[in-house]
Amino acid sequence: MHWTTPVYHPRANPVERRNQEIKKGLRIHLANEDNARWDETLDAVLFNIRSRRNAATGFSPSMALFGRELRRPGDWREPRREEAVARALVTGENHEERRL
């Protein structure tokens, strides 16, 4: 998709809007830290932006793109509810499924 925006109005450009969100996130994360190390914080800021739900659509960018929410590094230890339900259906552990 190619978007054209007026040069004289950068706020209308979606890329500029995203850059504004990134700058705001960096300011929040680096409020009490050394600003020279902003590149080490960028991954956390982008993760938060990509996993935050959009008010208009109700979906996060990761849900819209991948069909699932992003997982944090410690999330792999805990099985997700959807995965547990799917596993129960496959192994026959679901009592409701057995009655049918």
C-alpha positions in Angstrom: 0.0 0.0 0.0 1.4 3.4 -0.9 0.1 6.4 1.1 0.6 9.9 0.0 0.3 12.7 2.5 0.7 16.4 2.3 4.2 17.5 3.0 3.1 20.6 4.8 1.1 18.6 7.4 3.2 15.9 9.0 0.6 15.0 11.6 -1.6 13.5 8.8 1.2 11.0 8.0 0.7 7.7 9.9 4.5 7.1 10.0 4.9 10.4 11.9 2.1 9.3 14.3 3.9 6.0 15.0 7.2 7.9 15.5 5.4 10.1 18.0 4.2 7.0 19.9 7.7 5.6 20.0 9.2 8.8 21.3 6.5 9.0 24.0 7.2 5.4 25.1 11.0 6.1 25.2 10.4 9.2 27.4 8.3 7.2 29.8 10.8 4.3 30.0 13.8 6.6 30.3 12.3 9.0 32.8 14.8 8.1 35.5 17.6 6.6 33.4 20.4 7.5 31.1 19.0 8.8 27.8 22.1 7.8 26.0 21.1 4.1 26.3 17.7 4.6 24.5 18.5 1.8 22.0 18.5 -0.8 24.8 14.9 0.3 25.7 13.6 0.4 22.2 12.6 -3.3 22.1 10.5 -3.0 25.2 8.7 0.1 23.8 8.0 -1.6 20.5 6.7 -4.7 22.3 4.3 -2.5 24.3 3.1 -0.7 21.2 2.6 -3.9 19.2 0.7 -5.6 22.0 -1.6 -2.7 23.0 -5.2 -3.0 21.9 -6.5 -0.4 19.5 -9.6 1.4 20.8 -11.3 1.5 17.4 -10.8 -2.1 16.4 -10.4 -3.9 19.7 -7.4 -5.7 18.4 -3.7 -5.3 19.0 -1.4 -5.0 15.9 0.0 -8.5 16.7 -3.5 -10.0 16.8 -4.4 -8.4 13.5 -1.2 -9.5 11.9 -0.5 -12.9 13.4 -3.9 -13.9 14.8 -2.6 -14.2 18.3 -1.2 -12.0 21.1 2.6 -11.6 21.5 4.1 -13.7 24.3 6.6 -12.3 26.9 9.8 -14.2 27.6 8.3 -15.9 30.8 4.9 -16.8 29.1 6.2 -20.0 27.5 6.2 -21.7 31.0 2.4 -21.2 31.5 0.2 -22.9 29.0 -2.4 -20.7 27.5 -6.1 -21.4 28.1 -6.7 -22.0 24.4 -3.8 -24.4 24.2 -5.1 -26.3 27.3 -8.6 -26.6 25.8 -7.2 -27.8 22.5 -5.0 -30.4 24.2 -7.9 -31.6 26.3 -10.0 -32.1 23.2 -7.3 -34.0 21.4 -6.6 -36.3 24.4 -10.3 -36.8 25.3 -10.0 -35.1 28.7 -13.0 -33.0 28.1 -16.0 -34.6 29.8 -18.5 -32.7 27.7 -16.9 -34.0 24.6 -17.1 -37.6 25.8 -20.8 -37.4 26.4 -21.5 -36.5 22.8 
